[in-house]
Amino acid sequence: MNHFILHILFSGLIAFLPTQNGTEMDVVLLNTGDCAKHYHVSDGSALPEHKPLVFVTGGSCSGDCPTDDADIASFIYPDQSDSTALDSLTAAVSGGGAWLLAGSDLTLQKGSTEAEELPALTINTSSRGTAPIPTSSSEREDFTWVASIKEICPDCTINPDVFATQPPSSVVARFRLKTGNLHTYSIARIGSNVTPVHFKRLDGQGDESDYSQAIASWVGADIEVTGDSIDLVESKFNSDPGRTMHLTPDSNGKIEMAVVNLPSRVPPITTSNPAPAAGKHFELYYELMSNAPSQEERLVPFAGASSTLGSYPDVAWTTVHPSTVLWSALLNSLRLNAGRGPDDRTLCPPMHNYP
C-alpha cells in the first residue's frame, strides 16, 4: 500500500476549538462581514474584510477543482493584472484547486474504500521549554504557542451553538480535523528576534493580562495517508449541495493545503517589522463566547512582552524557523511564506481553546 503526506497550514482569523471528547478539533473561521457590513472594533474602525479560502496543490485533482477563480486571484494577487493574477493562481494550485468558503463544513475522507483509515488526531504539547518563547525549531512546534483564550479570558466559555448544524453568523466556515499531528508552524515575526506579545484593551485602559508569550501565526497539521488519494469534502450549513476534491499526491509523495482567513495585502511585506500593529481582529474571537465581555473590555495582542514577564533569551527568529524545515511550495507561490504574511504588519494570530 502506498503512503503520502498531506500537509495542511492554517492562518488568520481562525479558532481551534476541541470537541467535547477531545479527539477532534473544530477549526472555526470567523465572519468579518454580514450583508456587506464589516465588523467594527471597539475604537470604531471597521475590521478589513477577511476572505475564508482553501488552496490545494498536489499531483492531480478530480471533482470540484477550480484553478481560475477571478475573485480569488484578484484577492490573493491584488498588485497583478487580472490575467497575470489568474496565471499565478493556476500555477499555485496545480494538481489541486482553490475554494472561497461560505457556510461551509470541511472534512477529510480516505480516497477509496480499500485504503486504510486515516490516523487519529494528535496535538504536540510536549515540545515547549520553560521560556516564554521557543528557543529551537523543535520547541517552536509546540501547539501552545497558539494564543490561548482561556489564559486571556479565564471566565469565557464557548457558546455551544458554535458546534451546531447551523452555527451563529459569526462563523463562516469550519474544518473538522480528526486526523494528523497538529503543531505550530511559525511564530509571529516581530523584529529580528523571537519576541513575546502582551494582551490589553485596545484603548489602553485597565490592566493588561499576565499572559505574555510568543504567539503562532501559522498552525500545521501533517497527516500520513496510507493509500493513493484523499478527499476534501465540503457540506453546507443550510444543506445546499457541497463540493469534493479527490486528490492524489505529487511525484514527491505530497499534497499541500492552506486554509486561511486573511485580509488582502500588497507585497512586498517586510520581514523584520519591529512593531506590527495591534491585533484588532482578536476582539472578534469573543463573539464565539456565551458570556463575552463588552467590546471595550476585550483584550487583544500588542507587540512586545508584558511589563511583568521578566527576562527571556535572545533567539533569532530564523533560528527557530529554518528554511530547510519550513519550505512550502504552496505558500511560496501564494506569497504567504512564514515571515512574509499579513501578521508582519498587523498581528493576526489564530486562537485556541484547547485544555
Stockholm file with secondary structure:
# STOCKHOLM 1.0

chainA/1-355         MNHFILHILFSGLIAFLPTQNGTEMDVVLLNTGDCAKHYHVSDGSALPEHKPLVFVTGGSCSGDCPTDDADIASFIYPDQSDSTALDSLTAAVSGGGAWLLAGSDLTLQKGSTEAEELPALTINTSSRGTAPIPTSSSEREDFTWVASIKEICPDCTINPDVFATQPPSSVVARFRLKTGNLHTYSIARIGSNVTPVHFKRLDGQGDESDYSQAIASWVGADIEVTGDSIDLVESKFNSDPGRTMHLTPDSNGKIEMAVVNLPSRVPPITTSNPAPAAGKHFELYYELMSNAPSQEERLVPFAGASSTLGSYPDVAWTTVHPSTVLWSALLNSLRLNAGRGPDDRTLCPPMHNYP
#=GR chainA/1-355 SS CCEEEEEEEEEESEEEEECTTSSCEEEEEECCEETTEECBCTTSCBCCCEEEEEEEESSEEEESCCSCCHHHHHHHSTTSCHHHHHHHHHHHTTTSEEEECSSEEEEEEESSTTSCCCCCEEECCSCCCSSSSCCSHHHHTCGGGSEEHHHHCTTCCBCGGGGSSSCCTTEEEEEEECSEEEEEEEECCCSSBCCCEEEEETTCCSCCCSCEECCEEEEEEEEEEESSCEEEEEEETTCCCCEEEEEECCTTSEEEEEEEEEECCCSCCCSCCSSCBCCGGGGGGGGGBSSCCCGGGCEEEEESCCTTSCCCCCCBGGGSSCHHHHCCHHHHHHTCCTTSSGGGTBCCCCEECCC
#=GC SS_cons         CCEEEEEEEEEESEEEEECTTSSCEEEEEECCEETTEECBCTTSCBCCCEEEEEEEESSEEEESCCSCCHHHHHHHSTTSCHHHHHHHHHHHTTTSEEEECSSEEEEEEESSTTSCCCCCEEECCSCCCSSSSCCSHHHHTCGGGSEEHHHHCTTCCBCGGGGSSSCCTTEEEEEEECSEEEEEEEECCCSSBCCCEEEEETTCCSCCCSCEECCEEEEEEEEEEESSCEEEEEEETTCCCCEEEEEECCTTSEEEEEEEEEECCCSCCCSCCSSCBCCGGGGGGGGGBSSCCCGGGCEEEEESCCTTSCCCCCCBGGGSSCHHHHCCHHHHHHTCCTTSSGGGTBCCCCEECCC
//
